[in-house]
Amino acid sequence: MNAKNAISVAIITLLSVAQGLAQKLNSDSLTKPNSEIMTIVMTQPKVPIKTIGILVYDGYNTLDAMGPYHTLAEIRGAKTFFVAKQKGMVKNQRGMEMKVDKSFDDVKQLDILVIPGGAVETFMQTQDTVTLNWIKDIDKTTHYTTSVCTGSWILGATGLLKGKNATSNWYRAAEMMAMYGANFKKERWVKDGKYWTSAGVTAGMDMSLAIIDDMMGRKYTEGVMLDLEYDPKPPYQAGIPEKSDPIVADMMKKMYDMVMLPLIEKEKKNRQSKKKNLVFAQ
């Protein structure tokens, strides 16, 4: 054996010994961390969660649905999917189409229901008896019935929020929750029993993380947050009327009023009329 070959054999032997020693050390030193990691990974929810349905309809707000979809899909062992009144293509608020494979007829039970919001089309859902009845039926089986943004208008229209604490998108939030008999709470998200509601759009992810924390605990939730790299740092401390420039808050409210206020006022009159007719009937 020449000198070059001898050096090569010596290096290979040395590396093999070093690798074996490292593996032994790692096995001994990582036993506890590995055990803790497996405990986190194998965390079981406090209630069995197998099905998570995100309601969508033409005009839903994208992030209202997609934020909870992506976040809640991190619950190990659960199947997360979208459901609409009818199978087929559903358009978001800006016209993006998505193919939905499950209809109301296909989904008779859910462990978690998420109802996203939007604008005019969302208000139309509050008048849709088929949708409202489906939500009430699904609510009989859920462990969590939730809404994001103005999705609480739809949930409120079912009557399920009556007497409950709830939040919503900032736009006329207290007024709208009162119309549905709910107690408005100005919070990022609100829990009242199994009913969870969030403020507008991005708050749906916060609520979803809070639900995961409620089920799985802090370490599992931190794992989800790290997977999402969820560490928001917006350019301005704004996003709600109280933190926004007053002229901006006024501008946005007026813009919403132009579209939404006539519908809201009409609905108020309809409800008042129904109450009067009920009194006369008695």
PLY file of the C-alpha trace (Angstrom):
ply
format ascii 1.0
element vertex 282
property float x
property float y
property float z
element edge 281
property int vertex1
property int vertex2
end_header
0.00 0.00 0.00
1.49 3.32 -1.05
1.49 6.40 1.16
-1.43 8.02 -0.67
-3.69 4.96 -0.21
-2.67 4.60 3.43
-3.66 8.21 4.15
-7.03 7.67 2.42
-7.77 4.55 4.50
-6.80 6.36 7.69
-9.08 9.29 6.91
-12.04 7.01 6.10
-11.48 5.02 9.31
-11.25 8.19 11.38
-14.46 9.59 9.85
-16.30 6.32 10.52
-15.23 6.30 14.17
-16.17 9.96 14.54
-19.58 9.41 12.93
-20.33 6.46 15.21
-19.35 8.47 18.27
-21.47 11.42 17.14
-24.48 9.20 16.61
-24.12 7.75 20.12
-23.78 11.20 21.63
-26.74 12.49 19.64
-28.84 9.50 20.62
-28.12 10.09 24.31
-28.36 13.88 24.28
-31.41 14.19 22.05
-33.60 11.58 23.69
-35.43 14.15 25.81
-35.80 16.81 23.06
-36.98 14.19 20.57
-39.53 12.96 23.07
-40.79 16.50 23.64
-40.98 17.10 19.88
-43.04 13.96 19.37
-45.34 15.00 22.20
-46.02 18.32 20.44
-46.42 16.74 17.01
-48.77 14.06 18.30
-50.91 16.47 20.33
-54.55 15.46 20.19
-57.28 18.15 20.14
-59.42 18.39 23.26
-62.38 17.44 21.08
-62.15 15.26 17.95
-61.80 17.40 14.83
-62.15 15.51 11.56
-63.99 17.90 9.23
-63.51 21.64 8.74
-65.78 23.33 6.22
-65.26 26.82 4.83
-68.50 28.23 3.38
-68.02 30.16 0.13
-70.47 31.99 -2.11
-70.19 34.41 -5.01
-68.74 37.61 -3.60
-66.96 36.20 -0.54
-63.85 38.04 0.60
-60.78 36.01 -0.37
-58.73 36.26 2.80
-61.79 35.78 5.01
-61.92 32.24 3.64
-58.31 31.50 2.68
-56.73 32.71 5.93
-58.71 30.28 8.14
-58.46 27.57 5.47
-54.66 27.67 5.45
-54.40 28.06 9.23
-56.94 25.47 10.37
-55.59 22.98 7.83
-52.60 22.67 10.20
-54.76 20.64 12.59
-53.32 17.17 12.18
-55.77 14.54 10.97
-58.52 16.95 10.00
-59.90 17.33 6.48
-60.33 20.98 5.47
-62.44 21.88 2.44
-64.69 24.49 0.85
-68.44 24.06 0.56
-71.01 26.07 -1.42
-74.73 25.87 -2.04
-74.02 24.19 -5.35
-70.90 22.44 -6.65
-68.92 24.18 -9.36
-67.25 27.51 -9.86
-67.58 30.19 -7.19
-66.27 33.73 -7.64
-64.65 35.76 -4.92
-65.29 39.46 -4.36
-62.95 40.39 -7.21
-64.06 37.79 -9.71
-61.43 35.10 -9.14
-63.01 31.68 -9.76
-62.52 28.61 -7.62
-63.88 25.13 -8.21
-65.82 23.83 -5.20
-66.41 20.08 -5.02
-68.84 19.93 -2.10
-72.39 21.27 -1.96
-74.86 21.69 0.90
-76.38 18.36 -0.12
-72.97 16.69 0.31
-72.18 18.13 3.73
-74.48 17.20 6.60
-71.98 17.37 9.46
-68.92 19.46 10.35
-66.71 19.78 13.40
-65.73 23.35 12.50
-67.72 25.72 10.28
-66.21 28.98 9.03
-68.43 31.67 7.49
-66.49 34.38 5.60
-67.75 37.86 4.90
-67.80 40.26 1.99
-70.01 43.20 1.02
-73.29 43.31 -0.91
-73.20 39.61 -1.75
-72.71 38.81 1.93
-75.76 40.87 2.80
-77.70 38.87 0.21
-76.73 35.69 2.06
-78.50 37.03 5.15
-81.71 36.83 3.09
-81.05 33.35 1.68
-83.17 30.88 3.65
-81.47 27.84 2.08
-78.06 29.02 3.29
-79.35 30.06 6.71
-81.15 26.75 7.23
-78.06 24.79 6.19
-75.94 26.71 8.70
-78.46 26.01 11.47
-78.47 22.30 10.60
-74.67 22.12 10.51
-74.47 24.00 13.80
-76.16 21.03 15.50
-72.98 18.97 15.00
-70.17 21.52 15.26
-67.67 21.94 18.05
-66.85 25.41 16.67
-69.20 27.59 14.64
-67.25 30.63 13.45
-67.41 33.71 11.27
-64.92 36.17 9.84
-65.58 39.86 9.20
-69.15 40.48 7.98
-69.65 36.72 7.99
-71.10 37.43 11.45
-74.00 39.13 9.64
-74.84 35.79 8.03
-74.36 33.92 11.28
-76.42 36.56 13.07
-79.24 36.24 10.54
-79.64 32.57 11.51
-80.53 33.65 15.05
-77.62 31.66 16.50
-75.89 34.77 17.87
-78.94 36.04 19.73
-77.86 36.92 23.27
-74.24 35.99 22.44
-71.13 38.14 22.61
-69.76 38.70 19.11
-67.59 40.94 16.98
-67.54 41.83 13.29
-65.95 44.05 10.68
-65.64 47.62 12.05
-68.25 49.00 9.62
-71.42 49.66 11.66
-70.44 46.68 13.77
-72.37 47.51 16.95
-75.43 48.47 14.90
-75.40 45.26 12.89
-74.80 42.98 15.85
-77.64 44.68 17.74
-79.93 44.10 14.77
-79.27 40.37 15.11
-79.65 40.39 18.89
-75.94 39.92 19.62
-73.84 41.83 22.14
-71.09 43.60 20.20
-67.61 43.38 21.72
-64.87 45.49 20.22
-62.23 42.79 20.07
-60.01 41.18 17.44
-61.93 37.96 18.04
-64.60 36.90 20.51
-65.48 33.52 21.96
-68.90 32.78 23.44
-69.27 29.07 24.02
-68.70 27.32 20.72
-69.38 30.50 18.76
-66.25 32.33 17.65
-66.41 35.55 15.64
-63.59 37.73 14.35
-63.22 41.31 13.24
-62.43 42.11 9.61
-60.49 40.02 7.11
-57.00 39.51 8.63
-58.51 38.93 12.07
-59.75 35.59 10.77
-56.21 34.22 11.01
-55.87 35.43 14.59
-59.15 33.74 15.47
-58.06 30.55 13.74
-54.81 30.50 15.70
-56.78 31.09 18.91
-59.01 28.13 18.06
-55.95 25.95 17.52
-54.57 27.15 20.84
-57.90 26.34 22.51
-57.74 22.81 21.14
-54.03 22.00 21.00
-52.18 24.27 23.41
-49.41 26.81 23.12
-46.51 24.76 21.72
-48.55 23.29 18.89
-49.91 26.76 18.12
-46.43 28.25 18.10
-45.44 25.53 15.64
-48.28 26.56 13.35
-47.30 30.22 13.67
-43.71 29.39 12.78
-44.84 27.32 9.80
-46.80 30.37 8.62
-44.00 32.72 9.72
-46.80 34.65 11.36
-45.13 37.78 12.75
-47.06 40.76 11.29
-45.29 44.08 11.05
-47.49 46.55 9.12
-46.01 49.85 7.93
-48.46 51.83 10.08
-50.33 51.27 13.32
-53.70 51.63 11.64
-56.30 49.22 10.27
-59.12 50.13 12.67
-60.96 53.48 12.82
-59.44 54.49 16.16
-55.88 54.06 14.90
-56.44 55.49 11.42
-56.18 59.10 10.33
-59.67 60.55 10.99
-60.06 61.67 7.38
-59.22 58.15 6.20
-61.70 56.57 8.62
-64.41 59.01 7.50
-63.63 58.38 3.83
-63.89 54.60 4.19
-67.14 54.78 6.16
-68.71 57.03 3.53
-67.57 54.71 0.76
-69.17 51.73 2.50
-72.32 53.72 3.27
-72.85 54.53 -0.40
-73.21 50.82 -1.16
-74.34 49.18 2.05
-76.45 51.68 3.99
-79.55 51.51 1.74
-79.60 47.73 2.17
-79.17 47.97 5.93
-81.93 50.57 6.30
-84.29 48.47 4.19
-83.61 45.43 6.34
-84.26 47.42 9.52
-87.64 48.54 8.18
-88.52 44.98 7.21
-87.68 43.73 10.68
-89.69 46.50 12.34
-92.65 45.69 10.12
-92.45 42.00 11.01
-92.41 42.86 14.71
-95.49 45.05 14.35
-97.35 42.36 12.42
-96.42 39.81 15.09
-97.80 42.08 17.82
-101.06 42.60 15.91
-101.36 38.87 15.29
-101.13 38.20 19.01
0 1
1 2
2 3
3 4
4 5
5 6
6 7
7 8
8 9
9 10
10 11
11 12
12 13
13 14
14 15
15 16
16 17
17 18
18 19
19 20
20 21
21 22
22 23
23 24
24 25
25 26
26 27
27 28
28 29
29 30
30 31
31 32
32 33
33 34
34 35
35 36
36 37
37 38
38 39
39 40
40 41
41 42
42 43
43 44
44 45
45 46
46 47
47 48
48 49
49 50
50 51
51 52
52 53
53 54
54 55
55 56
56 57
57 58
58 59
59 60
60 61
61 62
62 63
63 64
64 65
65 66
66 67
67 68
68 69
69 70
70 71
71 72
72 73
73 74
74 75
75 76
76 77
77 78
78 79
79 80
80 81
81 82
82 83
83 84
84 85
85 86
86 87
87 88
88 89
89 90
90 91
91 92
92 93
93 94
94 95
95 96
96 97
97 98
98 99
99 100
100 101
101 102
102 103
103 104
104 105
105 106
106 107
107 108
108 109
109 110
110 111
111 112
112 113
113 114
114 115
115 116
116 117
117 118
118 119
119 120
120 121
121 122
122 123
123 124
124 125
125 126
126 127
127 128
128 129
129 130
130 131
131 132
132 133
133 134
134 135
135 136
136 137
137 138
138 139
139 140
140 141
141 142
142 143
143 144
144 145
145 146
146 147
147 148
148 149
149 150
150 151
151 152
152 153
153 154
154 155
155 156
156 157
157 158
158 159
159 160
160 161
161 162
162 163
163 164
164 165
165 166
166 167
167 168
168 169
169 170
170 171
171 172
172 173
173 174
174 175
175 176
176 177
177 178
178 179
179 180
180 181
181 182
182 183
183 184
184 185
185 186
186 187
187 188
188 189
189 190
190 191
191 192
192 193
193 194
194 195
195 196
196 197
197 198
198 199
199 200
200 201
201 202
202 203
203 204
204 205
205 206
206 207
207 208
208 209
209 210
210 211
211 212
212 213
213 214
214 215
215 216
216 217
217 218
218 219
219 220
220 221
221 222
222 223
223 224
224 225
225 226
226 227
227 228
228 229
229 230
230 231
231 232
232 233
233 234
234 235
235 236
236 237
237 238
238 239
239 240
240 241
241 242
242 243
243 244
244 245
245 246
246 247
247 248
248 249
249 250
250 251
251 252
252 253
253 254
254 255
255 256
256 257
257 258
258 259
259 260
260 261
261 262
262 263
263 264
264 265
265 266
266 267
267 268
268 269
269 270
270 271
271 272
272 273
273 274
274 275
275 276
276 277
277 278
278 279
279 280
280 281
